Amino acid sequence: MFCVKDFEAAAREKLDPVHADFIAGGARDEITVRANEEAFARLRLLPRVLRGRAVPGLDVTLLGGHARLPVLLSPTAFHKLVDPEGELATARAAAAAGAVMIASMASTVAVGEIADAARAAAGPGETVPLWFQLYLQPDPEITEALVRRATDAGCTALVVTVDSPVLGASERNRRNGFHDLPAGLRCENLVDLRDGEFGHVRQIAMSPEFSWEHITWLRSVTELPILLKGVLHPEDARLAVRHGVSGLLLSNHGGRQLDTVPATLEALPAIVAAVAGRIPVLLDGGVRRGTDAVKALALGARAVGIGRPVMWALAADGEKGVRRLLELLREEIEDALALCGAAGLDELTPDLVRPAWSGPLFGGAVS
Ligand SMILES: Cc1cc2nc3c(=O)[nH]c(=O)nc-3n(C[C@H](O)[C@H](O)[C@H](O)COP(=O)(O)O)c2cc1C
């Protein structure tokens, strides 16, 4: 395995095609799925030279916690669909790399067990950066029970996914008849959320009725920092700041919710301008190369998230695969930083990025 895309090919070979499609797919025509990757390809890096810089370091502070890599594992559901160890394998690999893992509410291992696995694999004296992704539930008691589970597990932030008032329509899944987990697997965080239940698995409910009031309410029931995942409109970014949100994960759900929304990289400058440095902005969607990460960071993201690559690496080679994936991205980011003449992530500035040349207009020169 020499690059992220090698894992994609390896995963395709190994997986049931229905499951490979579940991972690859997006909403409707998958225009946004493609746009995410294309947006990175359309930007060019403009490096500086002879700057006499030290070998670059990749350490980053995220919500007061420390990570050794500016790459987060974005929340993805159902890891046991592709590997028998599931999220335990992912968590060990993330902790070993010092990368933040955002455990999905729809994980096939309970968040407490994910946290234990991460702790066991982390370096001595290191706190494991584990965050929990949450879909608000119409019944506030259920949401609170989930928050309690994440808090008890030792998660240090809640990532509330707000781009899903309804479930995105994947036509691949519909054509393949893929609607649910196979027998034997279940969303372990959703088991027995109410006192006195035994073996009852709740379905994740989605609702268009959630509003900013629910974020205010969530703020009042937890001490944990709250990030919103899925804000694309700059006005919503400003509202998030006003509602006491601690960070944004700029995301279009990997093109799996509303099709034809902008690539996250395209949306980034306006979101960065809207929050004006008051809270960190993270970004996911289409990150496949160290240079992709560097471009997003240069345009103001604090870190980037990866979704599908984690599933591919896990499917290809379990924990080892995810370790290798994170090593490759580390190498590629270090390499790109050095080649840009930057000693660290904070030296990545917007002047290092420019749009690809679209060709001469009327024979005119391009400056
Ligand atoms: C198989 C799969 C499952 C996902 N499950 C969740 C989820 O449970 N919660 C969530 O907020 N986002 C989920 N996402 C979206 C990811 O968190 C992330 O936004 C997206 O995958 C990033 O784009 P990328 O796959 O191009 O890296 C999922 C994505 C995939 C591919």
The ligand as a Tripos MOL2 file, in Angstrom:
@<TRIPOS>MOLECULE
LIG
   31    33     1     0     0
SMALL
NO_CHARGES

@<TRIPOS>ATOM
      1 C1        -19.6150    4.4910    5.2550 C.3       1 LIG1
      2 C2        -19.8110    5.8560    5.8420 C.ar      1 LIG1
      3 C3        -20.5210    5.9810    7.0260 C.ar      1 LIG1
      4 C4        -20.7000    7.2390    7.6070 C.ar      1 LIG1
      5 N1        -21.3460    7.3310    8.8120 N.ar      1 LIG1
      6 C5        -21.4850    8.5430    9.4030 C.ar      1 LIG1
      7 C6        -22.0850    8.6680   10.6780 C.ar      1 LIG1
      8 O1        -22.4810    7.6750   11.2900 O.2       1 LIG1
      9 N2        -22.2170    9.9000   11.2120 N.ar      1 LIG1
     10 C7        -21.7760   11.0300   10.5620 C.ar      1 LIG1
     11 O2        -21.9120   12.1280   11.0800 O.2       1 LIG1
     12 N3        -21.1650   10.9320    9.3630 N.ar      1 LIG1
     13 C8        -21.0100    9.7420    8.7670 C.ar      1 LIG1
     14 N4        -20.3760    9.6510    7.5580 N.ar      1 LIG1
     15 C9        -19.7670   10.8600    6.9470 C.3       1 LIG1
     16 C10       -18.3160   11.0240    7.4020 C.3       1 LIG1
     17 O3        -18.2510   11.4090    8.7540 O.3       1 LIG1
     18 C11       -17.5680   12.1100    6.6120 C.3       1 LIG1
     19 O4        -18.2740   13.3280    6.6840 O.3       1 LIG1
     20 C12       -17.3220   11.7740    5.1480 C.3       1 LIG1
     21 O5        -17.1480   10.3980    4.9460 O.3       1 LIG1
     22 C13       -16.0830   12.5380    4.6820 C.3       1 LIG1
     23 O6        -15.8550   12.3540    3.3350 O.3       1 LIG1
     24 P1        -14.8110   11.2670    2.7320 P.3       1 LIG1
     25 O7        -15.4790    9.9460    2.8740 O.co2     1 LIG1
     26 O8        -14.6960   11.7070    1.3210 O.co2     1 LIG1
     27 O9        -13.5250   11.3660    3.4990 O.co2     1 LIG1
     28 C14       -20.1910    8.3980    6.9610 C.ar      1 LIG1
     29 C15       -19.4950    8.2550    5.7520 C.ar      1 LIG1
     30 C16       -19.2970    7.0060    5.1960 C.ar      1 LIG1
     31 C17       -18.5140    6.9130    3.9150 C.3       1 LIG1
@<TRIPOS>BOND
     1     1     2 1
     2     2     3 ar
     3     2    30 ar
     4     3     4 ar
     5     4     5 ar
     6     4    28 ar
     7     5     6 ar
     8     6     7 ar
     9     6    13 1
    10     7     8 2
    11     7     9 ar
    12     9    10 ar
    13    10    11 2
    14    10    12 ar
    15    12    13 ar
    16    13    14 ar
    17    14    15 1
    18    14    28 ar
    19    15    16 1
    20    16    17 1
    21    16    18 1
    22    18    19 1
    23    18    20 1
    24    20    21 1
    25    20    22 1
    26    22    23 1
    27    23    24 1
    28    24    25 2
    29    24    26 1
    30    24    27 1
    31    28    29 ar
    32    29    30 ar
    33    30    31 1
@<TRIPOS>SUBSTRUCTURE
     1 LIG1         1 GROUP 0 **** ****
